[in-house]
Amino acid sequence: MQKTTSINFWNGNRSAPRQVYEREVLYAVLEATKEEWGDYKINENIEDYPGKMESLAFSEKNDDVLITIAGNQKFNKDEVIMIPIPLMKNLLGYQIPIIRKEDENRFNNIHETGDIQKMMHGIPKTWTDVEIFKHNSYNVLEDGDFDDIFERLSIKLFDYTAFGANEILELYRERDLKQKGLVIEKNILLFYPFPLVFYVNPTQPKLAERIVEGLDNIIDSGKLEKIYQKHFGDINSQLQLSKRKLFVLENPMLPSEFKHIQANPNQL
């Protein structure tokens, strides 16, 4: 009889919608491999690791697996096992601005890339997005953290902040942003390749092997697509993604395995 495998899963530093989705994908992967690899127990840790502490998830925190952006610069690529299979299509890379309601007309008049590059984009410190926007000549204010980003937007420290299409509706409701005078901008869609993937502790090659097998299984069976559709199947129509003005950015940190990713909201 195979023994139960205990897996330390770090699921912090992310919004609640991401936590729910990523947890469900990991469970599906492990369930799909249960017959061959044996039973499992997931020890989920949702503690936030501030700043560069995230880079210590494997080396000091003893986590076994996490889900993050492919090419995350907080991790030395030689000290992690990256599994190059996107888990949420590229939904996190479709970014939508949150703005002050009083500025809706200003944003309605954005037509060219230069127009939005001039606006000040507020991004929490240490977020991977910072380097992407700077690389593409966008004005960026890197300051504060996720918990105070909307307060700082409301008092006009910058012009907008942006979040992935996968989480923006839930964030808007959860943070009661309407009461802060903030709205989800209706016409702009920022895009860059930003796939979510599994990172595995380099001391756990067998776990990485199991995750690859499980992912292949749930992709072939359609289970991963069912999970995606359950959470995000109507996201295009809800946010009118395909009708928005599209601004494409280059991601300089993108691993070569994902260079093929292109903007296509109709495939979401």
Secondary structure, 3 states (H helix, E strand, C coil): CCCCEEEEEECCCCCHHHHHHHHHHHHHHHHHCHHHHCCEEEEEECCCCCHHHHHHCCCCCCCCEEEEECCCCCCCHHHCEEECCCCCCCHHHEEEEEEEHHHHHHHHCCCCHHHHHCCEEEECCCCCHHHHHHHCCCEEEECCCCCCHHHHHHCCCCCEEEEECCCHHHHHHHCCHHHHCEEECCCEEEECCCCEEEEECCCCHHHHHHHHHHHHHHHHHCHHHHHHHHHHCCHHHHHCHHHCEEEECCCCCCCHHHCCCCCCHHHC
